[in-house]
Amino acid sequence: MAQCAAFVDGVLTPMPEPCTALVLLTPAEYGALSHNPFVLSPEDGLLISGAVVGVWAAAFAVRAAIRALGDHNDGETS
């Protein structure tokens, strides 16, 4: 559980509520507060990789459509 504390004469001392000093957290509490974008569950990773592949496939399809509908002079000028 989080505790309020302050340095008094160089010693970390618990303080009563309301807390206007330091808040001490356990590693589990700190982990719950930190929002690291690189800590993903396997489901999150699968969702992001699927989105990347979907964008790549859409770009490939648009490029193929543009080439199919484009000029077919093969570089010849008239």
PyMOL commands that place a pseudoatom at each C-alpha (Angstrom):
pseudoatom trace, name=CA, resn=MET, resi=1, chain=A, elem=C, hetatm=0, pos=[0.000, 0.000, 0.000]
pseudoatom trace, name=CA, resn=ALA, resi=2, chain=A, elem=C, hetatm=0, pos=[1.263, 3.499, -0.798]
pseudoatom trace, name=CA, resn=GLN, resi=3, chain=A, elem=C, hetatm=0, pos=[2.573, 5.494, 2.148]
pseudoatom trace, name=CA, resn=CYS, resi=4, chain=A, elem=C, hetatm=0, pos=[3.246, 9.182, 2.595]
pseudoatom trace, name=CA, resn=ALA, resi=5, chain=A, elem=C, hetatm=0, pos=[6.767, 10.002, 3.774]
pseudoatom trace, name=CA, resn=ALA, resi=6, chain=A, elem=C, hetatm=0, pos=[9.210, 12.893, 4.075]
pseudoatom trace, name=CA, resn=PHE, resi=7, chain=A, elem=C, hetatm=0, pos=[12.901, 13.345, 4.836]
pseudoatom trace, name=CA, resn=VAL, resi=8, chain=A, elem=C, hetatm=0, pos=[13.239, 14.630, 8.406]
pseudoatom trace, name=CA, resn=ASP, resi=9, chain=A, elem=C, hetatm=0, pos=[16.827, 15.262, 9.490]
pseudoatom trace, name=CA, resn=GLY, resi=10, chain=A, elem=C, hetatm=0, pos=[18.071, 13.015, 6.682]
pseudoatom trace, name=CA, resn=VAL, resi=11, chain=A, elem=C, hetatm=0, pos=[15.801, 10.116, 7.667]
pseudoatom trace, name=CA, resn=LEU, resi=12, chain=A, elem=C, hetatm=0, pos=[12.795, 8.967, 5.660]
pseudoatom trace, name=CA, resn=THR, resi=13, chain=A, elem=C, hetatm=0, pos=[9.878, 9.257, 8.086]
pseudoatom trace, name=CA, resn=PRO, resi=14, chain=A, elem=C, hetatm=0, pos=[6.228, 8.234, 7.561]
pseudoatom trace, name=CA, resn=MET, resi=15, chain=A, elem=C, hetatm=0, pos=[3.868, 11.228, 7.537]
pseudoatom trace, name=CA, resn=PRO, resi=16, chain=A, elem=C, hetatm=0, pos=[0.149, 11.409, 8.380]
pseudoatom trace, name=CA, resn=GLU, resi=17, chain=A, elem=C, hetatm=0, pos=[-2.496, 12.119, 5.759]
pseudoatom trace, name=CA, resn=PRO, resi=18, chain=A, elem=C, hetatm=0, pos=[-3.068, 14.391, 3.809]
pseudoatom trace, name=CA, resn=CYS, resi=19, chain=A, elem=C, hetatm=0, pos=[0.146, 13.754, 1.959]
pseudoatom trace, name=CA, resn=THR, resi=20, chain=A, elem=C, hetatm=0, pos=[2.136, 16.829, 0.906]
pseudoatom trace, name=CA, resn=ALA, resi=21, chain=A, elem=C, hetatm=0, pos=[5.515, 15.079, 0.739]
pseudoatom trace, name=CA, resn=LEU, resi=22, chain=A, elem=C, hetatm=0, pos=[6.808, 11.929, -0.940]
pseudoatom trace, name=CA, resn=VAL, resi=23, chain=A, elem=C, hetatm=0, pos=[4.616, 8.948, -1.739]
pseudoatom trace, name=CA, resn=LEU, resi=24, chain=A, elem=C, hetatm=0, pos=[6.266, 5.553, -1.352]
pseudoatom trace, name=CA, resn=LEU, resi=25, chain=A, elem=C, hetatm=0, pos=[5.029, 2.855, -3.712]
pseudoatom trace, name=CA, resn=THR, resi=26, chain=A, elem=C, hetatm=0, pos=[5.607, -0.865, -3.848]
pseudoatom trace, name=CA, resn=PRO, resi=27, chain=A, elem=C, hetatm=0, pos=[7.064, -2.211, -7.123]
pseudoatom trace, name=CA, resn=ALA, resi=28, chain=A, elem=C, hetatm=0, pos=[3.632, -3.598, -8.049]
pseudoatom trace, name=CA, resn=GLU, resi=29, chain=A, elem=C, hetatm=0, pos=[1.971, -0.210, -7.485]
pseudoatom trace, name=CA, resn=TYR, resi=30, chain=A, elem=C, hetatm=0, pos=[4.650, 1.543, -9.540]
pseudoatom trace, name=CA, resn=GLY, resi=31, chain=A, elem=C, hetatm=0, pos=[4.216, -1.007, -12.338]
pseudoatom trace, name=CA, resn=ALA, resi=32, chain=A, elem=C, hetatm=0, pos=[0.485, -0.349, -12.386]
pseudoatom trace, name=CA, resn=LEU, resi=33, chain=A, elem=C, hetatm=0, pos=[1.098, 3.413, -12.685]
pseudoatom trace, name=CA, resn=SER, resi=34, chain=A, elem=C, hetatm=0, pos=[3.749, 3.372, -15.395]
pseudoatom trace, name=CA, resn=HIS, resi=35, chain=A, elem=C, hetatm=0, pos=[2.424, 3.452, -18.938]
pseudoatom trace, name=CA, resn=ASN, resi=36, chain=A, elem=C, hetatm=0, pos=[5.210, 1.993, -21.050]
pseudoatom trace, name=CA, resn=PRO, resi=37, chain=A, elem=C, hetatm=0, pos=[4.065, 1.745, -24.682]
pseudoatom trace, name=CA, resn=PHE, resi=38, chain=A, elem=C, hetatm=0, pos=[6.459, -1.150, -25.325]
pseudoatom trace, name=CA, resn=VAL, resi=39, chain=A, elem=C, hetatm=0, pos=[4.959, -3.459, -22.713]
pseudoatom trace, name=CA, resn=LEU, resi=40, chain=A, elem=C, hetatm=0, pos=[2.376, -5.307, -24.777]
pseudoatom trace, name=CA, resn=SER, resi=41, chain=A, elem=C, hetatm=0, pos=[0.369, -8.435, -24.275]
pseudoatom trace, name=CA, resn=PRO, resi=42, chain=A, elem=C, hetatm=0, pos=[0.494, -11.010, -27.091]
pseudoatom trace, name=CA, resn=GLU, resi=43, chain=A, elem=C, hetatm=0, pos=[-3.016, -9.944, -28.108]
pseudoatom trace, name=CA, resn=ASP, resi=44, chain=A, elem=C, hetatm=0, pos=[-1.932, -6.295, -28.359]
pseudoatom trace, name=CA, resn=GLY, resi=45, chain=A, elem=C, hetatm=0, pos=[1.101, -7.271, -30.448]
pseudoatom trace, name=CA, resn=LEU, resi=46, chain=A, elem=C, hetatm=0, pos=[-1.075, -9.332, -32.766]
pseudoatom trace, name=CA, resn=LEU, resi=47, chain=A, elem=C, hetatm=0, pos=[-3.514, -6.442, -33.182]
pseudoatom trace, name=CA, resn=ILE, resi=48, chain=A, elem=C, hetatm=0, pos=[-0.729, -3.964, -34.022]
pseudoatom trace, name=CA, resn=SER, resi=49, chain=A, elem=C, hetatm=0, pos=[1.002, -6.346, -36.440]
pseudoatom trace, name=CA, resn=GLY, resi=50, chain=A, elem=C, hetatm=0, pos=[-2.332, -7.040, -38.154]
pseudoatom trace, name=CA, resn=ALA, resi=51, chain=A, elem=C, hetatm=0, pos=[-2.888, -3.311, -38.582]
pseudoatom trace, name=CA, resn=VAL, resi=52, chain=A, elem=C, hetatm=0, pos=[0.579, -2.856, -40.087]
pseudoatom trace, name=CA, resn=VAL, resi=53, chain=A, elem=C, hetatm=0, pos=[0.025, -5.729, -42.531]
pseudoatom trace, name=CA, resn=GLY, resi=54, chain=A, elem=C, hetatm=0, pos=[-3.404, -4.309, -43.427]
pseudoatom trace, name=CA, resn=VAL, resi=55, chain=A, elem=C, hetatm=0, pos=[-1.959, -0.881, -44.217]
pseudoatom trace, name=CA, resn=TRP, resi=56, chain=A, elem=C, hetatm=0, pos=[0.801, -2.499, -46.283]
pseudoatom trace, name=CA, resn=ALA, resi=57, chain=A, elem=C, hetatm=0, pos=[-1.737, -4.589, -48.237]
pseudoatom trace, name=CA, resn=ALA, resi=58, chain=A, elem=C, hetatm=0, pos=[-3.931, -1.548, -48.908]
pseudoatom trace, name=CA, resn=ALA, resi=59, chain=A, elem=C, hetatm=0, pos=[-0.927, 0.421, -50.186]
pseudoatom trace, name=CA, resn=PHE, resi=60, chain=A, elem=C, hetatm=0, pos=[0.083, -2.493, -52.411]
pseudoatom trace, name=CA, resn=ALA, resi=61, chain=A, elem=C, hetatm=0, pos=[-3.445, -2.715, -53.843]
pseudoatom trace, name=CA, resn=VAL, resi=62, chain=A, elem=C, hetatm=0, pos=[-3.611, 1.036, -54.526]
pseudoatom trace, name=CA, resn=ARG, resi=63, chain=A, elem=C, hetatm=0, pos=[-0.204, 0.926, -56.228]
pseudoatom trace, name=CA, resn=ALA, resi=64, chain=A, elem=C, hetatm=0, pos=[-1.289, -2.032, -58.391]
pseudoatom trace, name=CA, resn=ALA, resi=65, chain=A, elem=C, hetatm=0, pos=[-4.521, -0.234, -59.342]
pseudoatom trace, name=CA, resn=ILE, resi=66, chain=A, elem=C, hetatm=0, pos=[-2.637, 2.925, -60.284]
pseudoatom trace, name=CA, resn=ARG, resi=67, chain=A, elem=C, hetatm=0, pos=[-0.249, 0.927, -62.463]
pseudoatom trace, name=CA, resn=ALA, resi=68, chain=A, elem=C, hetatm=0, pos=[-3.149, -0.927, -64.108]
pseudoatom trace, name=CA, resn=LEU, resi=69, chain=A, elem=C, hetatm=0, pos=[-5.003, 2.290, -64.887]
pseudoatom trace, name=CA, resn=GLY, resi=70, chain=A, elem=C, hetatm=0, pos=[-1.881, 4.271, -65.730]
pseudoatom trace, name=CA, resn=ASP, resi=71, chain=A, elem=C, hetatm=0, pos=[-0.241, 5.176, -69.042]
pseudoatom trace, name=CA, resn=HIS, resi=72, chain=A, elem=C, hetatm=0, pos=[0.996, 2.161, -71.042]
pseudoatom trace, name=CA, resn=ASN, resi=73, chain=A, elem=C, hetatm=0, pos=[3.442, 3.956, -73.357]
pseudoatom trace, name=CA, resn=ASP, resi=74, chain=A, elem=C, hetatm=0, pos=[6.361, 2.037, -71.853]
pseudoatom trace, name=CA, resn=GLY, resi=75, chain=A, elem=C, hetatm=0, pos=[8.462, 5.152, -71.875]
pseudoatom trace, name=CA, resn=GLU, resi=76, chain=A, elem=C, hetatm=0, pos=[7.880, 5.993, -75.568]
pseudoatom trace, name=CA, resn=THR, resi=77, chain=A, elem=C, hetatm=0, pos=[7.362, 9.632, -76.468]
pseudoatom trace, name=CA, resn=SER, resi=78, chain=A, elem=C, hetatm=0, pos=[5.610, 10.891, -79.563]
for i in range(1, 78): cmd.bond("trace and resi %d" % i, "trace and resi %d" % (i + 1))
show_as sticks, trace
zoom trace
